[in-house]
Amino acid sequence: MSMLGIQWTSPMMLILLPLLLLPWFTHNQDKTVAWTSFVPVDSLSNVIGMGLKLLASAVIASLVITLAGPYMPEQKVERVGSGAEVVILVDRSRSMDDPFSTRGKALAVNRTVGKGDSKRRIAKKYLMEFVNKRPDDRFGFVLFSDKSLDLLPLSYNKESIRQTINASALGKGLSETNIAKAMITAAEMYSQEDYRGSRTVLLVSDGGQEFSEENKQKIAEMYKRENLTLYWVYMRSTTGLSLQEEGEGDSWKNTPEKRLHSFFKGLGVPYKVFEIESVKSFSEAIDTIDKQESQTLIVDEIIPREIKTAPFFILAMITMMLLVFAQFYTAWGVRKAYE
């Protein structure tokens, strides 16, 4: 039931509102006087009596409304913020379970599933920081190995994206990687949404992959049509050359990482790669993305249900205290009159 934009938890309780008339039908305690001319008219007493009845009616009405449970329903409010829409693609291949290696540190042979120094645990930590510093952003999340799982569609719910990022770091990785499918899934997320502002795809992976011509064409078309910006956080090992460097011969040029980088550069959309060699460089990459993706964004803010019983309950308590005070004052006055 809705009334003046306010809804009610138990609207049937409102049928008790006529009870507020009870104070006006109290038993008449006036004395019968043979000659009324002897009794002066006391206007102040009449006003006070009317006021006490009004207070009693207010108590009854406030309690009935409180029992009915008035509330403002959940609302969606459109406002202008500063940020972006971000779909995060996280690689869950088996290589992401390897220790995160830095320059001058040998690459460990054993994997560290469940340990804090694995690539996926480091990625989880800094992705969580990125989400926490972006209050107006709308996030989606895709986890991929040989298949891509769109775990979270684009949402303003920050707690949902935090829990999804935490869950992505659990368990063991799989042997295969399908980056193309993950990138297509991210673009499909945007294709189902109205355009609101800056759109970003953030790819976190430690390796590359050769795409088929069909996938290349499809990705290029979708990313241009949806006006997407692509960032690649490349968590390379110490044994590999930089994507910006030129190795001797064709062996390095034909590696999956180098070919993927070349494909991204030719997509025709804004693109930047961050080669992560240390924890510090990962932090710097996240900070750079945070600064660059701060454009005007139309934000749908969800205002939760707001309970409106408190004002009526407080009004009932105050009026009841006034009535109790009036009764004590009356009793004190009668006692003084008979002394």
Summary of the structure (lengths in Angstrom):
residues: 339
radius of gyration: 34.9
end to end distance: 57.1
largest distance: 126.6
contacts: 954
relative contact order: 0.16
helix: 45%
strand: 22%
